[in-house]
């Protein structure tokens, strides 16, 4: 929908989606589909009208199951990088995120 006034509504996915995240330069929109596949839309705003420039399916990350899937990923705005929360039993990655630490 347009903002701040919701006067215009735009359909950007044929099969729905949830957990939208803005990406690089606010010209990319990432979202999850019903199977938690990450999709990326690149769009333009010529003459104030939204136009999808490209759409692609990226990958299915090992994120938490619904209803927690919507809070299990985020996008770094300045780069095409992602952060995921994964179930501990499936997390064999060599990285660990420490929170609430003191230096």
ZADO-131519 format. One line per 8 residues: number of its first residue (from 1); their letters; for each residue x, y, z of C-alpha. Coordinates in Angstrom, 3 decimals, always signed. Layout:
BEGIN
NUM) A) X,Y,Z ~ ...
This chain:
BEGIN
1) XXXXXXXX) +0.000,+0.000,+0.000 ~ +1.060,+3.539,-0.498 ~ +2.306,+5.471,+2.511 ~ +1.487,+7.598,+4.451 ~ -1.975,+7.577,+2.876 ~ -3.106,+4.042,+1.942 ~ -4.682,+5.262,-1.303 ~ -2.933,+2.802,-3.637
9) XXXXXXXX) -2.725,-0.956,-3.124 ~ -0.299,-3.048,-5.206 ~ -0.213,-6.805,-5.632 ~ +3.400,-7.979,-5.748 ~ +2.954,-11.759,-5.357 ~ +0.582,-14.216,-7.032 ~ +0.792,-16.744,-4.185 ~ +0.775,-14.457,-1.167
17) XXXXXXXX) +3.554,-13.911,+1.311 ~ +4.392,-12.847,+4.839 ~ +7.214,-11.361,+6.928 ~ +8.176,-8.586,+4.461 ~ +11.578,-6.933,+4.920 ~ +13.042,-3.937,+3.075 ~ +16.444,-4.530,+1.556 ~ +19.206,-2.567,-0.103
25) XXXXXXXX) +18.416,+1.080,-0.906 ~ +14.741,+0.380,-0.184 ~ +14.350,-0.808,-3.790 ~ +14.267,-4.451,-2.739 ~ +11.536,-6.217,-0.822 ~ +12.142,-9.662,+0.667 ~ +9.383,-11.907,+1.989 ~ +8.568,-15.512,+2.856
33) XXXXXXXX) +6.022,-17.586,+0.942 ~ +3.795,-20.271,+2.517 ~ +6.670,-22.799,+2.427 ~ +9.104,-20.245,+3.968 ~ +11.023,-19.771,+0.712 ~ +12.694,-16.337,+0.637 ~ +11.717,-14.205,-2.372 ~ +13.206,-10.913,-3.546
41) XXXXXXXX) +11.414,-8.223,-5.532 ~ +13.232,-5.313,-7.098 ~ +11.010,-2.402,-7.949 ~ +10.936,+1.153,-9.235 ~ +8.629,+4.050,-8.547 ~ +8.337,+5.891,-11.884 ~ +5.872,+8.759,-11.660 ~ +4.858,+7.649,-8.160
49) XXXXXXXX) +3.543,+4.254,-9.337 ~ +5.076,+1.004,-8.136 ~ +6.515,-1.211,-10.885 ~ +8.108,-4.587,-10.166 ~ +11.383,-4.689,-12.089 ~ +12.337,-8.286,-11.217 ~ +11.149,-11.097,-8.964 ~ +13.042,-14.191,-7.936
57) XXXXXXXX) +12.926,-17.069,-5.486 ~ +16.178,-17.196,-3.542 ~ +16.359,-20.108,-1.074 ~ +14.585,-21.854,+1.803 ~ +16.504,-21.136,+5.024 ~ +16.369,-23.497,+8.019 ~ +14.345,-21.071,+10.150 ~ +11.974,-21.705,+13.038
65) XXXXXXXX) +8.584,-23.235,+12.359 ~ +5.392,-21.124,+12.265 ~ +4.318,-18.990,+14.025 ~ +7.945,-18.019,+14.795 ~ +9.083,-18.034,+11.144 ~ +8.073,-14.408,+10.647 ~ +10.591,-13.314,+13.294 ~ +13.314,-15.789,+12.279
73) XXXXXXXX) +15.051,-13.752,+9.576 ~ +16.105,-10.257,+8.683 ~ +17.964,-8.472,+5.899 ~ +20.959,-6.160,+6.281 ~ +19.854,-3.039,+4.399 ~ +23.232,-1.977,+3.014 ~ +24.169,-5.371,+1.565 ~ +22.496,-8.545,+0.380
81) XXXXXXXX) +23.116,-10.310,+3.691 ~ +20.672,-12.222,+5.859 ~ +20.443,-13.114,+9.546 ~ +18.537,-16.255,+10.545 ~ +17.352,-17.846,+13.756 ~ +17.538,-21.628,+13.354 ~ +16.493,-24.517,+15.581 ~ +19.410,-25.613,+17.793
89) XXXXXXXX) +19.106,-29.242,+16.719 ~ +19.672,-28.276,+13.053 ~ +22.306,-25.596,+13.574 ~ +25.646,-26.994,+12.453 ~ +26.968,-23.641,+11.230 ~ +30.427,-22.542,+12.438 ~ +29.032,-19.195,+13.649 ~ +27.474,-18.336,+16.985
97) XXXXXXX) +25.598,-15.125,+17.780 ~ +26.089,-13.960,+21.354 ~ +23.585,-11.500,+22.763 ~ +23.526,-9.479,+25.996 ~ +27.301,-9.690,+26.384 ~ +29.459,-7.127,+28.166 ~ +32.959,-5.942,+27.319
